[in-house]
Amino acid sequence: MNSYWMDNEPRFSDRAEAGRMLARQLDGYAGRSDVIVLALPRGGVPVGYEVAQTLGVELDVLVVRKLGVPHYPELAMGAIASGGALYLDEQTIRMADVTQPEMVAVVNDERRELARREALYRGQRPPLNIEGRTVIIVDDGIATGSSMRVAIDALRTGRAARIVVAVPVAPEDTAERLRGLADEFVCTHSARQFGGVGRFYRDFGQTSDAEVRALLARSHQDIL
C-alpha cells in the first residue's frame, strides 16, 4: 500500500462531519461573544455552519472569488474578497503570459459576480462587524491557498483582532505558508501527497446557492 493512497483516502463522510470534527479542535473559542465564524462559499458554508453551531457563535460568509487564467480558468492567478481585498500571484501571471488588459477584465468580471453572490446569500442582512473580534475563517479544504490568502488580507483590512484559519484538510506546504499569515492555523488533516480536496471526502457533491442561503438563515435564527 503506497503512501499516496493512504494520504488521499477519505477522511470525512461529508462536509457536515468534517465541520463537527474541526469544531472539536476549536473548543477554546466556544461560547465567546467576541468570536465569529466566516465561511467561504459555497463549500465552506456547511463546514462553517457545524463549527458555529458547536461553538455557539455567529456565522456569516466572506465571499471570495478565484481569478482564473484566461483560457484556463481552473488555474488561479489570484483572488478577490469582500471589502476589496485583492491578491495576485505574479509568478503564475508571468508563466501564463497574462496581459494587463486580460487581468483587468477577469478582475472586473469576478467583482461583479462577488457582488451578486453577496446579495444572494445575505439578502437584507448586513455583514457582521469584524473589527476587534476573533474571526475563524472556515473552508472545506485548501489547495493552493489563494482564496484563503486574500480572505486573510480582507480581515486584516477590516481590523479583526485575531484571525484563525480552520480547515479540515490542506497540503502540508500550503498549510506551512498560511501559518505565517494567520494568527492561528487549525487543520484536521494535513497531507504530504495531495490530489485535491474532494479526495478526502466520501460525499463531495457541489453545495448549492440554496443550501448556502438556508444554512445562513438557520444560523441567524438560532442566534436570535
Contacts in CASP RR format, 6 or more apart in sequence:
PFRMAT RR
TARGET T0000
AUTHOR 0000-0000-0000
METHOD contacts of the structure
MODEL  1
MNSYWMDNEPRFSDRAEAGRMLARQLDGYAGRSDVIVLALPRGGVPVGYE
VAQTLGVELDVLVVRKLGVPHYPELAMGAIASGGALYLDEQTIRMADVTQ
PEMVAVVNDERRELARREALYRGQRPPLNIEGRTVIIVDDGIATGSSMRV
AIDALRTGRAARIVVAVPVAPEDTAERLRGLADEFVCTHSARQFGGVGRF
YRDFGQTSDAEVRALLARSHQDIL
3 192 0 8 1.000
3 193 0 8 1.000
4 193 0 8 1.000
7 191 0 8 1.000
7 192 0 8 1.000
7 193 0 8 1.000
7 194 0 8 1.000
8 191 0 8 1.000
8 193 0 8 1.000
8 194 0 8 1.000
8 195 0 8 1.000
8 199 0 8 1.000
8 200 0 8 1.000
9 200 0 8 1.000
10 199 0 8 1.000
10 200 0 8 1.000
10 201 0 8 1.000
10 202 0 8 1.000
11 18 0 8 1.000
11 168 0 8 1.000
11 169 0 8 1.000
11 188 0 8 1.000
11 189 0 8 1.000
11 200 0 8 1.000
11 201 0 8 1.000
12 18 0 8 1.000
12 21 0 8 1.000
12 168 0 8 1.000
12 169 0 8 1.000
12 200 0 8 1.000
12 201 0 8 1.000
12 202 0 8 1.000
13 201 0 8 1.000
13 202 0 8 1.000
13 203 0 8 1.000
14 46 0 8 1.000
14 201 0 8 1.000
14 202 0 8 1.000
14 203 0 8 1.000
14 204 0 8 1.000
15 43 0 8 1.000
15 44 0 8 1.000
15 46 0 8 1.000
15 47 0 8 1.000
15 50 0 8 1.000
15 140 0 8 1.000
15 201 0 8 1.000
15 204 0 8 1.000
15 207 0 8 1.000
16 46 0 8 1.000
16 47 0 8 1.000
16 49 0 8 1.000
16 50 0 8 1.000
18 47 0 8 1.000
18 50 0 8 1.000
18 140 0 8 1.000
18 168 0 8 1.000
18 169 0 8 1.000
18 188 0 8 1.000
18 201 0 8 1.000
19 46 0 8 1.000
19 47 0 8 1.000
19 48 0 8 1.000
19 50 0 8 1.000
19 51 0 8 1.000
19 54 0 8 1.000
19 138 0 8 1.000
19 168 0 8 1.000
20 50 0 8 1.000
20 54 0 8 1.000
21 168 0 8 1.000
21 188 0 8 1.000
22 47 0 8 1.000
22 50 0 8 1.000
22 51 0 8 1.000
22 138 0 8 1.000
22 166 0 8 1.000
22 167 0 8 1.000
22 168 0 8 1.000
22 186 0 8 1.000
22 188 0 8 1.000
23 50 0 8 1.000
23 51 0 8 1.000
23 53 0 8 1.000
23 54 0 8 1.000
23 55 0 8 1.000
24 54 0 8 1.000
25 166 0 8 1.000
25 186 0 8 1.000
25 188 0 8 1.000
26 51 0 8 1.000
26 55 0 8 1.000
26 136 0 8 1.000
26 164 0 8 1.000
26 166 0 8 1.000
26 186 0 8 1.000
27 55 0 8 1.000
29 35 0 8 1.000
29 55 0 8 1.000
29 57 0 8 1.000
29 134 0 8 1.000
29 136 0 8 1.000
29 164 0 8 1.000
30 54 0 8 1.000
30 55 0 8 1.000
30 56 0 8 1.000
30 57 0 8 1.000
31 55 0 8 1.000
31 56 0 8 1.000
31 57 0 8 1.000
32 55 0 8 1.000
32 57 0 8 1.000
32 134 0 8 1.000
34 132 0 8 1.000
34 133 0 8 1.000
34 134 0 8 1.000
34 161 0 8 1.000
35 55 0 8 1.000
35 57 0 8 1.000
35 133 0 8 1.000
35 134 0 8 1.000
35 135 0 8 1.000
35 136 0 8 1.000
36 57 0 8 1.000
36 58 0 8 1.000
36 59 0 8 1.000
36 60 0 8 1.000
36 128 0 8 1.000
36 130 0 8 1.000
36 133 0 8 1.000
36 134 0 8 1.000
36 135 0 8 1.000
36 136 0 8 1.000
37 48 0 8 1.000
37 51 0 8 1.000
37 52 0 8 1.000
37 55 0 8 1.000
37 57 0 8 1.000
37 58 0 8 1.000
37 59 0 8 1.000
37 60 0 8 1.000
37 135 0 8 1.000
37 136 0 8 1.000
37 138 0 8 1.000
38 59 0 8 1.000
38 60 0 8 1.000
38 61 0 8 1.000
38 62 0 8 1.000
38 128 0 8 1.000
38 130 0 8 1.000
38 135 0 8 1.000
38 136 0 8 1.000
38 137 0 8 1.000
38 138 0 8 1.000
38 151 0 8 1.000
38 155 0 8 1.000
39 45 0 8 1.000
39 47 0 8 1.000
39 48 0 8 1.000
39 49 0 8 1.000
39 59 0 8 1.000
39 60 0 8 1.000
39 61 0 8 1.000
39 62 0 8 1.000
39 137 0 8 1.000
39 138 0 8 1.000
39 139 0 8 1.000
40 61 0 8 1.000
40 62 0 8 1.000
40 63 0 8 1.000
40 64 0 8 1.000
40 137 0 8 1.000
40 138 0 8 1.000
40 139 0 8 1.000
40 147 0 8 1.000
40 148 0 8 1.000
40 151 0 8 1.000
41 61 0 8 1.000
41 63 0 8 1.000
41 117 0 8 1.000
41 121 0 8 1.000
41 207 0 8 1.000
41 212 0 8 1.000
42 206 0 8 1.000
42 207 0 8 1.000
42 208 0 8 1.000
42 209 0 8 1.000
42 211 0 8 1.000
42 212 0 8 1.000
43 139 0 8 1.000
43 140 0 8 1.000
43 207 0 8 1.000
44 138 0 8 1.000
44 139 0 8 1.000
44 140 0 8 1.000
44 141 0 8 1.000
44 207 0 8 1.000
45 61 0 8 1.000
45 207 0 8 1.000
45 211 0 8 1.000
45 212 0 8 1.000
45 215 0 8 1.000
45 216 0 8 1.000
46 140 0 8 1.000
46 207 0 8 1.000
46 211 0 8 1.000
46 215 0 8 1.000
47 138 0 8 1.000
47 139 0 8 1.000
47 140 0 8 1.000
47 167 0 8 1.000
47 168 0 8 1.000
48 59 0 8 1.000
48 138 0 8 1.000
49 59 0 8 1.000
49 215 0 8 1.000
49 218 0 8 1.000
49 219 0 8 1.000
51 136 0 8 1.000
51 138 0 8 1.000
51 166 0 8 1.000
52 58 0 8 1.000
52 59 0 8 1.000
52 219 0 8 1.000
53 219 0 8 1.000
53 222 0 8 1.000
57 136 0 8 1.000
58 128 0 8 1.000
58 219 0 8 1.000
58 223 0 8 1.000
59 215 0 8 1.000
59 216 0 8 1.000
59 219 0 8 1.000
59 220 0 8 1.000
59 223 0 8 1.000
60 122 0 8 1.000
60 127 0 8 1.000
60 128 0 8 1.000
60 216 0 8 1.000
61 118 0 8 1.000
61 121 0 8 1.000
61 122 0 8 1.000
61 212 0 8 1.000
61 216 0 8 1.000
62 81 0 8 1.000
62 82 0 8 1.000
62 137 0 8 1.000
62 151 0 8 1.000
62 154 0 8 1.000
62 155 0 8 1.000
63 81 0 8 1.000
63 82 0 8 1.000
63 114 0 8 1.000
63 117 0 8 1.000
63 118 0 8 1.000
63 121 0 8 1.000
64 79 0 8 1.000
64 80 0 8 1.000
64 81 0 8 1.000
64 82 0 8 1.000
64 114 0 8 1.000
64 147 0 8 1.000
64 148 0 8 1.000
64 150 0 8 1.000
64 151 0 8 1.000
64 154 0 8 1.000
65 79 0 8 1.000
65 80 0 8 1.000
65 81 0 8 1.000
65 110 0 8 1.000
65 111 0 8 1.000
65 113 0 8 1.000
65 114 0 8 1.000
65 117 0 8 1.000
66 76 0 8 1.000
66 78 0 8 1.000
66 79 0 8 1.000
66 110 0 8 1.000
66 146 0 8 1.000
66 147 0 8 1.000
67 76 0 8 1.000
67 77 0 8 1.000
67 78 0 8 1.000
67 79 0 8 1.000
67 80 0 8 1.000
67 88 0 8 1.000
67 103 0 8 1.000
67 106 0 8 1.000
67 107 0 8 1.000
67 110 0 8 1.000
67 146 0 8 1.000
68 74 0 8 1.000
68 75 0 8 1.000
68 76 0 8 1.000
68 77 0 8 1.000
68 78 0 8 1.000
68 106 0 8 1.000
69 75 0 8 1.000
69 76 0 8 1.000
69 77 0 8 1.000
69 92 0 8 1.000
69 96 0 8 1.000
69 98 0 8 1.000
70 98 0 8 1.000
70 102 0 8 1.000
70 105 0 8 1.000
70 106 0 8 1.000
72 96 0 8 1.000
75 92 0 8 1.000
75 96 0 8 1.000
76 89 0 8 1.000
76 92 0 8 1.000
76 144 0 8 1.000
76 146 0 8 1.000
76 147 0 8 1.000
77 88 0 8 1.000
77 89 0 8 1.000
77 92 0 8 1.000
77 93 0 8 1.000
77 96 0 8 1.000
77 98 0 8 1.000
77 103 0 8 1.000
77 106 0 8 1.000
78 87 0 8 1.000
78 88 0 8 1.000
78 89 0 8 1.000
78 92 0 8 1.000
78 146 0 8 1.000
78 150 0 8 1.000
79 86 0 8 1.000
79 87 0 8 1.000
79 146 0 8 1.000
79 147 0 8 1.000
79 149 0 8 1.000
79 150 0 8 1.000
80 86 0 8 1.000
80 87 0 8 1.000
80 107 0 8 1.000
80 110 0 8 1.000
80 111 0 8 1.000
80 114 0 8 1.000
80 150 0 8 1.000
81 114 0 8 1.000
81 147 0 8 1.000
81 150 0 8 1.000
81 151 0 8 1.000
81 153 0 8 1.000
81 154 0 8 1.000
82 114 0 8 1.000
82 118 0 8 1.000
82 127 0 8 1.000
82 154 0 8 1.000
83 154 0 8 1.000
83 157 0 8 1.000
83 158 0 8 1.000
84 154 0 8 1.000
84 157 0 8 1.000
85 150 0 8 1.000
85 151 0 8 1.000
85 153 0 8 1.000
85 154 0 8 1.000
85 157 0 8 1.000
86 107 0 8 1.000
86 150 0 8 1.000
86 153 0 8 1.000
87 146 0 8 1.000
87 149 0 8 1.000
87 150 0 8 1.000
87 153 0 8 1.000
88 103 0 8 1.000
89 146 0 8 1.000
93 103 0 8 1.000
117 209 0 8 1.000
120 209 0 8 1.000
120 213 0 8 1.000
121 209 0 8 1.000
121 212 0 8 1.000
121 213 0 8 1.000
121 216 0 8 1.000
122 216 0 8 1.000
125 216 0 8 1.000
125 220 0 8 1.000
130 155 0 8 1.000
130 158 0 8 1.000
130 159 0 8 1.000
130 160 0 8 1.000
131 158 0 8 1.000
131 159 0 8 1.000
131 160 0 8 1.000
132 159 0 8 1.000
132 160 0 8 1.000
132 161 0 8 1.000
133 160 0 8 1.000
133 161 0 8 1.000
133 162 0 8 1.000
134 160 0 8 1.000
134 161 0 8 1.000
134 162 0 8 1.000
134 163 0 8 1.000
134 164 0 8 1.000
135 155 0 8 1.000
135 160 0 8 1.000
135 162 0 8 1.000
135 163 0 8 1.000
135 164 0 8 1.000
136 164 0 8 1.000
136 166 0 8 1.000
137 148 0 8 1.000
137 151 0 8 1.000
137 152 0 8 1.000
137 155 0 8 1.000
137 163 0 8 1.000
137 164 0 8 1.000
137 165 0 8 1.000
137 166 0 8 1.000
137 182 0 8 1.000
138 166 0 8 1.000
138 167 0 8 1.000
139 147 0 8 1.000
139 148 0 8 1.000
139 167 0 8 1.000
140 167 0 8 1.000
140 168 0 8 1.000
140 197 0 8 1.000
140 201 0 8 1.000
141 167 0 8 1.000
141 168 0 8 1.000
141 169 0 8 1.000
141 170 0 8 1.000
141 197 0 8 1.000
142 148 0 8 1.000
142 167 0 8 1.000
142 169 0 8 1.000
142 170 0 8 1.000
142 171 0 8 1.000
142 174 0 8 1.000
142 175 0 8 1.000
142 178 0 8 1.000
142 197 0 8 1.000
143 170 0 8 1.000
143 171 0 8 1.000
143 174 0 8 1.000
143 194 0 8 1.000
143 196 0 8 1.000
143 197 0 8 1.000
144 174 0 8 1.000
145 170 0 8 1.000
145 174 0 8 1.000
145 177 0 8 1.000
145 178 0 8 1.000
148 165 0 8 1.000
148 167 0 8 1.000
148 178 0 8 1.000
149 178 0 8 1.000
149 181 0 8 1.000
152 163 0 8 1.000
152 165 0 8 1.000
152 178 0 8 1.000
152 181 0 8 1.000
152 182 0 8 1.000
155 163 0 8 1.000
156 163 0 8 1.000
162 183 0 8 1.000
162 184 0 8 1.000
163 182 0 8 1.000
163 183 0 8 1.000
163 184 0 8 1.000
164 182 0 8 1.000
164 183 0 8 1.000
164 184 0 8 1.000
164 185 0 8 1.000
164 186 0 8 1.000
165 178 0 8 1.000
165 181 0 8 1.000
165 182 0 8 1.000
165 184 0 8 1.000
165 185 0 8 1.000
165 186 0 8 1.000
166 185 0 8 1.000
166 186 0 8 1.000
166 187 0 8 1.000
167 186 0 8 1.000
167 187 0 8 1.000
167 188 0 8 1.000
168 187 0 8 1.000
168 188 0 8 1.000
168 189 0 8 1.000
168 200 0 8 1.000
169 187 0 8 1.000
169 188 0 8 1.000
169 189 0 8 1.000
169 190 0 8 1.000
169 191 0 8 1.000
169 197 0 8 1.000
169 200 0 8 1.000
170 178 0 8 1.000
170 187 0 8 1.000
170 190 0 8 1.000
170 191 0 8 1.000
170 194 0 8 1.000
171 190 0 8 1.000
171 191 0 8 1.000
171 192 0 8 1.000
171 194 0 8 1.000
172 190 0 8 1.000
172 191 0 8 1.000
172 192 0 8 1.000
172 194 0 8 1.000
175 185 0 8 1.000
175 187 0 8 1.000
175 190 0 8 1.000
178 185 0 8 1.000
179 185 0 8 1.000
189 200 0 8 1.000
191 200 0 8 1.000
197 204 0 8 1.000
198 204 0 8 1.000
END
